[in-house]
Amino acid sequence: ESAWANDLTAGSFILDGLTVHRFPIDAHDRAAHHETIRKITAADGQVDAATATEYLRHSIHSSKLIETLVARRAEFDAIITGPYLFGLTHDIATAFPDQTLLLPCFHDEPYVRLGCWQQSYGPVGGVLYHSPEEQEFAQAILGLNHPRAIEIGTVIDAGQSPRAAARGITERYVVYCGRFSQQKNVPLLLEFAERYEREGPGRFQFVFVGHGEVRIPKAAWAVDRGRLDEEEKRQVLAHAAALMQLSRQESLSLVALEAWAQATPVIVHEDCAVLRGQVERAQGGRAVRDYDSFAAALDELWQRPEDWQALGASGRAYVAARYGSEDAYRRRLLDAIDSLTMPLRACMRERGLARAAA
């Protein structure tokens, strides 16, 4: 991350052993883009085709990147692009549909209801989903049914947890980790945390790791750690009593998986199908729907910490089994790339046989 942060200019460099080529974005009207965002948000995505076209026109594009891909496309077996809502993603999917593997990161938000996505992304070579809930949302709600769709998931290091070296430490804090933003529902989390501290002072400190436009209050119960490197973040997650993640907009919560990798249980919002599904499969925490259920979860965490440690251990076992294998992740990705050369008839037959067997 630091290599990217330190050099945002166009050019080529080596990052973790890979050659990375960075291309400039085209000039665009930021004010016009923000105005289309305002219209889409105000209408909860129910806008006419002209507004959707304006949104895409004023989004991020890179004609230099497209030109280079046109010249070099024969060198690549696949072009992986995403998330779905950027103009550049739309450009690539439109210009190279047969080679494109779309990594959409769909979740329920105003932008996803624009009418342009199904037409643009229906013809791509394949779709890579992060979670079964994201795939179900795309297929059942958005109508994006693709014979080369696959749940690619991710890979998480579930090796030795720092928790083992922290025995005897009294865990008295819960942690949020991510962007401090409205989209991540941080204002609601702060409202719940402040009320809980007011009604039961001194139980937990509420630790916040990350950065963003939402201000963390300067109060005894709130600790703003800012951005941390990966090792520091692991330590904070490992020694927390629980991770709090009340976002309603996720395609897969990496930080929940990272917390479980450290045997730390999680508290999520019931309205987020992805997080609720993760918690149910992992048996690794609680889904809450309002302040009362949030407070009840923290009360239980305080009164019966051993029960919550068992939830964290269950989450850790889930991550190791489902996301802990680099070989399995690599195989899923290579299978998706290989499927681009398979006729649709053969893909559909293979999927049908697998579904019948299941």
C-alpha positions, 0 to 999 in steps of 0.5 A, a space after each residue: 500500500 505504501 508503494 502505491 501511496 508514495 507514487 500516484 503518477 503514471 508509469 511503471 514500477 515493481 510491487 511485490 514482485 509484479 510489474 505494475 503499469 499505472 495510467 493517467 485518468 482523463 480530465 473530467 468535470 468533478 462538479 458535474 459528477 457530484 451533481 449526478 451522484 446527488 440526483 441518484 442518491 436523492 432518488 435512491 437510484 430510480 433515475 432516467 436513462 439520461 441521468 445514468 448516461 451523465 453519471 457514466 460520462 462524468 465518472 473516471 475514465 482512462 483512454 490511455 489504458 484502453 488504448 494500451 489494452 487494445 494494442 496488447 489484448 492478445 497477450 492476456 487470457 483475461 482482463 479482470 475489472 471492477 468495482 461495477 460503478 466506475 466509468 472505467 469498469 464500464 468502458 473495459 467491459 464494453 470494449 473487451 466483453 469476451 475477455 472480461 471477468 467482472 469483479 463487481 462488488 455489488 451491494 444494495 445501494 442507489 447506484 446499483 439500481 441504474 438501468 445501464 448495468 445489466 445491458 453493459 455487464 450481461 455480455 461479459 465473459 464471466 463474473 467473480 463474486 465475493 460471497 453467495 449473498 452478493 451472487 444471489 443479489 445480482 441474480 435475484 434482484 438485478 437479474 444478472 444471471 451469467 453461466 460463467 459466474 463463480 463465487 471467487 471469495 478471497 484468501 485470508 492468512 489464518 496462521 498463528 493468532 497473536 491472541 495466544 501470546 496475550 493470555 492474562 490480558 483483560 480485554 476491555 475494548 471493542 473495535 471498529 476497523 475501516 473507513 469512517 464514513 456514512 456508507 459504513 454506518 459509522 454515525 449509527 455506531 457512534 450513536 449506539 456506542 455513546 448511548 451504551 457508555 452513558 447507560 453503563 459507563 466504564 465497561 468497554 472502550 470503543 476503539 476506531 481504526 481507519 480514517 474518513 470524513 466522520 469525526 470520532 469524538 474526543 471522549 474517554 470512551 472513544 479511541 481514534 487510532 487512525 490508520 495502522 499498518 497490517 501488523 498493528 491492525 492484527 494486534 488490535 483485532 487480536 486483543 479486542 473483545 469483539 469487532 463492531 461492523 454495522 455497515 449495511 453495504 458489503 459484498 464481503 467483509 474482509 475485516 470480519 474475516 481478519 477478525 475471525 482469523 485472530 479468533 475475535 468475534 464480530 457484531 454485525 448489522 442484521 440488515 446486511 445480508 452478506 454480514 448476516 450470512 457470514 456470521 450465520 455460517 461462521 457461528 462467529 458472533 451476533 447480528 443486531 437490528 437496533 440499539 437494544 439488541 446492540 446493547 444486549 450483545 455488549 452486555 452478554 460480551 461483558 458478562 459471559 466473555 468465555 461464550 464469546 471467545 467460543 464464537 471467536 474460535 468458531 469464526 477462526 475455524 470457519 476462515 481457515 476452512 473456507 478462506 485459508 487455502 491459497 491453492 484453492 483460491 488460485 484454482 478458483 481463479 484459474 478455473 474462471 479464466 479457463 472457462 472463458 475459452 469454453 463454449 457457453 453450451 459446455 459451461 451450462 451443461 457443466 453447471 447443470 450437472 453440478 446443480 443436479 449432483 447437489 
